[in-house]
Amino acid sequence: MSEPVRLAVTGAAGRMGREVLDAATDRDDVDVVLAVNRSPVEEISGVPVRDAAEIDELLEVEMPDVLVDFTGPDSSADYVAACADAGVAAVVGTTGFDEAGRAALESAAESVPVLKAANFSRGVAALRRAVREAVAALPGYDIEVTETHHNGKRDAPSGTANTILDDIEEVRGEAERVHGRVGDQPREDGEIGVHARRAGDVTGEHEVLLAGNHELLSLTHRAGARGVFAAGALDAAVWVAGRDAGRYDFDDVLDQR
């Protein structure tokens, strides 16, 4: 058996940071050597949590193979830049990056492998493929995309919804994205309706509706727990460790490219 991948986890006290640390304790192929958080926390899942302000020095001392990040866009860009300086691969599940943030990821990928995905669920990966096939098979059908998440999620639409929208446009061509509707707003040919809902503790739900020719096709994925995303992120970390510098996504992991 090969040595386990040495792992660093950022945002240790966050929703996904805790899930990643919990999931890692049940696996033999990863070993968490570093966990950091911006606010003081003593220990999570048996792992001591260090001060995120010291990330540069900590990466040099602990020498992880891969850093897994589910934080916020600004923090994530800083962490990935630190990875580039330290020669550490990065798995990024953070969403909501602006142009500067995306440029920071691209810059880091010139030095280290950076695997960025809006969603680490294998089911969502299957949904995306099904959506591409359905859109190609149903030209001219109206399309609406709806996503639902917990009331604490900040970015809207979700990163996964935006990725699905990109998939649709890859097949059909660029389209106007109409975010919600109010007042006198009839549907225009070729537009894509986009709806974001925030309520309760919903982990994540994405629906793509295609309608036309007196029929309706609905493709839906619901995540029952965040552990599914943590498991996928750890699969990605194991896969990306030791890869050449560059940009990767979760499809590369699933296809074992």
C-alpha atoms as one frame of an Amber mdcrd trajectory, in Angstrom:
protein
   0.000   0.000   0.000   1.327   3.458  -0.911   1.867   6.103   1.738  -1.233
   8.181   2.585  -1.502  11.644   1.056  -0.440  14.323   3.532  -3.352  16.727
   3.795  -3.882  20.329   4.910  -7.426  21.599   5.505  -8.395  25.276   5.628
 -11.516  26.727   7.218 -11.409  23.870   9.708 -14.300  25.197  11.785 -16.536
  25.887   8.796 -19.336  23.651   7.548 -17.234  21.931   4.911 -13.957  22.090
   6.812 -15.488  19.999   9.586 -16.941  17.561   7.068 -13.557  17.101   5.378
 -11.811  16.496   8.695 -14.504  14.045   9.804 -14.350  12.139   6.505 -10.556
  12.004   6.569 -10.542  10.150   9.910 -12.314   7.207   8.254  -9.848   6.831
   5.376  -6.472   5.138   5.120  -5.358   6.981   1.985  -5.104  10.447   3.593
  -3.395  11.784   6.700  -4.319  15.255   7.965  -1.056  16.915   8.991  -2.384
  20.461   9.181  -5.718  22.194   9.843  -6.088  25.965  10.023  -8.840  28.431
  10.837  -9.003  32.220  10.944 -10.727  32.301  14.342  -9.331  30.392  17.348
 -10.339  26.724  17.589  -8.533  24.105  19.640  -9.286  20.760  18.007 -11.678
  19.240  15.467 -12.010  15.498  14.808  -8.895  14.958  16.893  -6.828  17.350
  14.779  -5.230  20.433  16.398  -6.285  23.621  14.589  -3.620  26.259  13.925
  -3.811  29.966  13.162  -4.542  30.560   9.460  -2.484  33.763   9.574   0.613
  31.539   9.790  -0.257  29.471   6.701   2.975  30.272   4.830   5.226  29.065
   7.645   2.976  26.106   8.475   3.048  24.775   4.919   6.843  24.895   4.953
   7.060  23.087   8.298   4.321  20.432   7.913   4.949  19.800   4.181   1.495
  18.561   3.120   1.062  17.091  -0.351  -2.331  18.715  -0.929  -4.365  21.506
   0.631  -8.186  21.232   0.584 -10.016  24.546   0.702 -13.696  25.332   1.293
 -13.646  28.896   2.607 -14.462  32.217   0.901 -13.163  33.663  -2.370 -10.661
  36.106  -0.844  -9.330  33.620   1.699  -9.162  30.884  -0.904  -7.091  33.032
  -3.270  -4.634  33.703  -0.440  -4.390  30.028   0.478  -3.816  28.937  -3.117
  -1.110  31.588  -3.532   0.581  30.192  -0.417   0.364  26.710  -1.951   2.080
  27.953  -5.099   4.922  29.401  -3.025   5.287  26.202  -0.981   4.929  23.720
  -3.843   1.692  22.250  -2.453  -1.170  21.062  -4.673  -4.587  22.621  -4.041
  -8.118  21.240  -4.186 -10.567  24.144  -4.202 -14.285  23.805  -3.532 -14.825
  27.490  -2.782 -17.235  29.292  -5.117 -18.118  32.903  -5.883 -14.750  34.017
  -7.291 -14.596  37.304  -9.163 -12.275  37.890 -12.115  -9.299  38.669  -9.851
  -9.894  35.496  -7.846 -10.076  33.349 -10.960  -6.851  34.954 -12.187  -5.183
  34.072  -8.879  -6.084  30.402  -9.364  -4.733  30.456 -12.909  -1.504  32.038
 -11.698  -1.038  29.401  -8.988  -1.673  26.632 -11.519   1.469  27.681 -13.351
   3.473  26.410 -10.353   1.377  23.643  -8.763  -1.609  21.445  -9.641  -4.878
  23.241  -8.840  -8.079  21.195  -8.957 -11.110  23.490  -8.830 -14.699  22.264
  -8.808 -17.986  23.898  -7.913 -19.253  20.532  -6.707 -17.502  17.321  -5.641
 -20.561  15.070  -5.815 -20.409  12.156  -8.231 -24.176  12.484  -8.626 -23.859
  16.094  -9.751 -21.208  15.041 -12.254 -23.715  12.528 -13.638 -26.422  15.230
 -13.669 -24.184  17.544 -15.722 -23.581  14.848 -18.304 -27.289  14.044 -18.474
 -28.109  17.737 -18.927 -25.686  18.081 -21.828 -27.221  15.059 -23.543 -30.796
  16.261 -22.924 -30.113  19.774 -24.227 -28.545  18.353 -27.378 -31.500  16.002
 -27.902 -34.178  18.667 -27.310 -33.301  21.729 -29.414 -35.687  24.633 -29.005
 -37.112  23.469 -25.681 -37.402  26.115 -22.944 -34.896  25.673 -20.112 -35.170
  26.748 -16.471 -32.506  26.099 -13.816 -33.440  26.213 -10.120 -31.119  25.741
  -7.153 -31.937  25.588  -3.438 -29.490  25.881  -0.547 -29.398  26.603   3.181
 -30.127  30.123   4.392 -26.466  30.834   5.137 -25.159  30.437   1.591 -23.902
  33.755   0.244 -23.304  33.437  -3.488 -26.226  33.130  -5.871 -26.700  31.401
  -8.166 -24.606  28.600  -6.700 -21.325  27.666  -8.305 -22.881  24.378  -9.386
 -25.812  26.153 -11.037 -23.414  28.422 -12.914 -21.449  25.382 -14.058 -24.664
  23.741 -15.304 -25.561  26.953 -17.133 -22.132  26.915 -18.785 -22.747  23.290
 -19.807 -26.072  24.252 -21.404 -24.514  27.132 -23.330 -21.661  24.898 -24.441
 -24.262  22.786 -26.256 -26.807  25.401 -27.316 -24.698  28.545 -27.614 -24.616
  31.686 -25.511 -28.001  32.637 -24.116 -29.533  35.381 -22.002 -29.776  34.295
 -18.375 -32.895  35.741 -16.750 -32.634  35.737 -12.952 -36.132  35.439 -11.536
 -39.165  37.186 -12.971 -41.377  40.002 -11.758 -44.120  42.074 -13.359 -44.737
  41.955 -17.102 -41.903  39.720 -18.269 -42.897  37.223 -20.941 -40.371  34.572
 -21.845 -38.124  35.337 -24.808 -36.944  32.687 -27.261 -33.650  31.129 -26.255
 -33.409  32.592 -22.778 -32.599  30.484 -19.728 -34.503  31.153 -16.529 -32.390
  31.008 -13.373 -33.821  30.806  -9.851 -31.997  30.707  -6.490 -33.786  29.785
  -3.264 -32.365  30.030   0.273 -34.171  28.293   3.113 -33.542  26.276   6.257
 -30.666  23.822   6.276 -30.987  22.486   2.728 -27.647  20.953   1.748 -28.141
  21.467  -1.957 -30.666  20.818  -4.699 -30.366  21.521  -8.430 -33.107  21.073
 -11.017 -32.942  21.560 -14.774 -36.344  21.724 -16.467 -36.761  21.403 -20.230
 -40.228  21.980 -21.702 -41.656  21.999 -25.207 -43.729  19.984 -27.680 -46.383
  19.353 -24.976 -43.900  17.554 -22.721 -41.647  18.323 -19.768 -38.348  16.755
 -18.675 -37.011  17.457 -15.177 -33.494  16.439 -14.127 -32.822  16.839 -10.400
 -30.043  16.156  -7.909 -30.482  16.429  -4.146 -27.626  16.113  -1.667 -28.730
  14.645   1.638 -25.572  15.552   3.568 -22.371  17.510   3.061 -20.342  14.350
   3.595 -20.819  13.499  -0.084 -18.890  16.643  -1.044 -16.164  15.937   1.512
 -15.694  12.411   0.182 -15.364  13.723  -3.356 -12.875  16.390  -2.298 -10.728
  13.750  -0.593 -10.908  11.563  -3.706  -9.711  14.608  -5.653  -6.865  15.224
  -3.197  -5.612  11.651  -3.529  -5.844  11.853  -7.322  -4.127  15.236  -7.751
  -1.201  14.543  -5.406   2.002  14.344  -7.428   0.435  15.602 -10.673   2.084
  18.159 -12.910   1.284  21.837 -12.416  -1.886  22.948 -14.204  -5.651  23.290
 -13.896  -7.783  20.218 -13.244 -11.446  19.601 -12.469 -13.501  16.835 -10.883
 -14.269  15.252 -14.249 -10.555  14.428 -14.495 -10.841  12.474 -11.248 -13.967
  10.607 -12.330 -12.488   9.771 -15.730  -9.067   8.962 -14.213  -7.355  11.023
 -16.908
